[in-house]
């Protein structure tokens, strides 16, 4: 029996294996995307499908260049990015604030929890026309639409994470004379950080969805407006271009939060 087969893995070997795994995963992701684009373009050129309805990678690129020459694309992208970031920041801050209050006031949490579940289950697209009537057709309405999609689920998740903190550490701080604020800052909040970050990765996508819903109904600028306008004038290449740009934006948001999560894990 060869003893080298059961030799312990060194830290350096583990790090190399971990990096190799991440590099391979990234390579496979890129390969799948390239393969999809290749067959999409080939299918368009060989008339496997009607390019009027499905466009093609080259058609999307040409449409994007056309919009850039008209000085429209960057403006639409910038507006959507701004509205999404504002919505996401407000969702995060408001959710943390409300979840903290609910943790401090358990009786209030018991009373309000069913209402939060009901509000979270409402179809937010049905609320958008009300927002237009209440707040008008402006950026504020779109930001509120973005907030409404993510905020109730975020509050519930944050509060649940606070409740699942290590009870023994909470008892220890209380025994040593600590107050509730000490428990929250030293146990609850640090212990909930992984869940808060993972929820944020979901919230940024939901905020983007809410912003696009708002732009569908009340905007004159933004990618949502660009998509609706393209469908009205039967420029489906413009519609697909807008959708693909939204996918790229969502990927960039996700990757940014993923990088932040890795940085925090390294520090801890």
SVG drawing of the C-alpha trace seen along z (x, -y; Angstrom):
<svg xmlns="http://www.w3.org/2000/svg" viewBox="-54 -63 58 65">
<polyline fill="none" stroke="black" stroke-width="0.4" points="0.0,0.0 1.5,-3.3 1.6,-5.8 1.8,-8.8 -1.8,-8.2 -3.0,-9.1 -0.6,-12.0 -2.4,-15.1 -3.0,-17.9 -0.9,-21.0 -2.3,-24.5 -0.5,-25.5 -1.9,-22.5 -5.4,-23.3 -5.1,-26.9 -3.8,-25.8 -6.7,-23.3 -9.2,-26.0 -7.9,-28.5 -7.8,-25.8 -11.5,-25.0 -12.5,-28.7 -10.5,-29.1 -12.1,-26.0 -15.6,-27.1 -15.0,-30.5 -13.7,-28.9 -16.7,-26.6 -19.1,-29.6 -17.4,-31.5 -17.4,-28.4 -21.1,-27.9 -21.8,-31.6 -19.5,-31.5 -21.1,-28.3 -24.6,-29.8 -23.6,-32.9 -21.9,-30.8 -25.0,-28.7 -27.3,-31.7 -25.2,-33.5 -25.0,-30.3 -28.7,-29.7 -29.4,-33.3 -27.1,-33.0 -28.4,-29.6 -32.1,-30.7 -32.8,-28.1 -35.2,-30.8 -36.6,-34.1 -34.2,-36.9 -37.0,-39.4 -38.2,-37.7 -34.9,-36.5 -32.3,-38.8 -28.6,-37.6 -25.4,-38.5 -24.2,-40.6 -27.7,-42.3 -27.5,-43.1 -24.0,-44.6 -25.1,-46.7 -28.2,-47.9 -26.0,-48.8 -23.6,-50.7 -26.5,-52.5 -27.9,-53.6 -24.4,-54.7 -24.1,-56.9 -27.4,-58.4 -26.1,-59.2 -29.0,-57.3 -27.6,-54.0 -25.3,-55.4 -28.1,-57.7 -30.6,-54.9 -28.1,-52.6 -27.0,-55.4 -30.5,-56.2 -31.4,-52.6 -28.1,-52.1 -28.8,-55.2 -32.3,-54.2 -31.3,-50.6 -28.4,-51.7 -30.7,-54.1 -33.4,-51.5 -30.9,-48.9 -29.3,-51.2 -32.7,-52.3 -33.9,-48.7 -30.8,-47.7 -30.9,-50.6 -34.6,-50.4 -34.6,-46.6 -31.8,-46.7 -33.5,-49.5 -36.9,-47.7 -35.4,-44.3 -33.4,-45.8 -36.5,-47.4 -38.4,-44.0 -35.5,-42.3 -35.5,-44.8 -39.3,-44.6 -40.3,-40.9 -44.0,-41.7 -44.1,-44.1 -42.5,-41.5 -45.2,-38.9 -47.9,-41.4 -46.4,-42.7 -44.9,-39.4 -48.2,-38.2 -48.5,-41.7 -45.0,-41.5 -45.6,-38.1 -48.8,-39.3 -47.2,-42.4 -44.2,-40.3 -46.6,-38.0 -48.4,-40.8 -47.6,-41.1 -45.6,-44.3 -46.5,-44.9 -50.1,-45.4 -48.9,-48.2 -47.0,-50.1 -50.1,-51.8 -51.0,-53.0 -47.5,-54.4 -48.0,-56.4 -51.3,-57.9 -49.8,-58.7 -46.4,-60.0 -46.6,-60.9 -44.5,-59.8 -41.0,-60.6 -37.8,-58.9 -39.2,-58.9 -42.0,-56.5 -39.5,-54.2 -37.3,-54.1 -40.3,-53.3 -41.3,-50.5 -37.7,-49.1 -37.9,-49.3 -41.3,-47.6 -40.2,-44.5 -37.4,-43.7 -38.0,-45.4 -40.6,-43.1 -38.8,-39.9 -35.5,-41.5 -37.0,-42.6 -38.2,-39.1 -34.8,-37.5 -32.8,-40.0 -35.1,-39.6 -34.9,-35.8 -31.1,-36.0 -31.0,-38.1 -33.2,-35.6 -30.9,-32.7 -27.8,-34.1 -25.8,-32.0 -27.9,-32.1 -24.9,-31.0 -22.9,-34.1 -25.9,-36.3 -26.2,-34.7 -22.5,-35.1 -22.6,-38.8 -25.7,-39.2 -23.9,-37.4 -20.9,-39.7 -23.1,-42.7 -23.6,-43.6 -26.7,-45.3 -29.0,-44.5 -27.0,-47.0 -23.8,-45.0 -25.5,-41.8 -26.7,-43.3 -23.3,-44.9 -21.0,-42.1 -23.1,-38.9 -26.2,-39.5 -24.9,-41.8 -21.5,-40.0 -23.1,-36.6 -25.7,-37.6 -23.2,-39.1 -23.1,-36.1 -26.9,-36.0 -27.1,-39.8 -24.6,-39.6 -26.3,-36.7 -29.7,-38.5 -28.1,-41.6 -27.1,-39.6 -30.8,-38.7 -32.0,-42.2 -29.9,-43.9 -31.5,-41.8 -35.0,-42.4 -34.4,-46.1 -33.4,-46.0 -36.6,-44.1 -38.7,-46.7 -37.0,-49.6 -37.6,-48.0 -41.3,-47.5 -41.5,-51.1 -39.8,-52.2 -42.2,-50.1 -45.1,-52.1 -44.0,-55.6 -40.5,-56.4 -39.2,-58.3 -35.7,-57.2 -34.0,-54.0 -33.6,-50.5 -37.2,-49.6 -38.4,-52.5 -36.0,-51.4 -37.4,-47.8 -41.1,-49.0 -40.3,-51.5 -38.6,-48.8 -41.6,-46.5 -44.0,-49.3 -42.1,-50.1 -41.4,-46.4 -37.6,-46.8 -37.1,-43.4 -33.3,-43.7 -33.6,-46.8 -35.7,-44.8 -33.1,-42.0 -30.3,-44.5 -31.9,-46.0 -32.5,-42.6 -28.9,-41.6 -27.6,-44.8 -29.8,-44.1 -28.3,-40.7 -24.8,-42.3 -25.8,-44.8 -27.2,-42.1 -24.0,-40.1 -21.8,-43.1 -23.9,-43.8 -23.7,-40.2 -20.0,-39.9 -19.4,-43.1 -21.2,-41.7 -19.6,-38.4 -16.1,-40.0 -17.2,-42.0 -18.3,-38.7 -14.9,-37.0 -13.0,-40.0 -15.0,-39.9 -14.5,-36.1 -10.7,-36.6 -10.7,-39.2 -12.6,-36.9"/>
</svg>
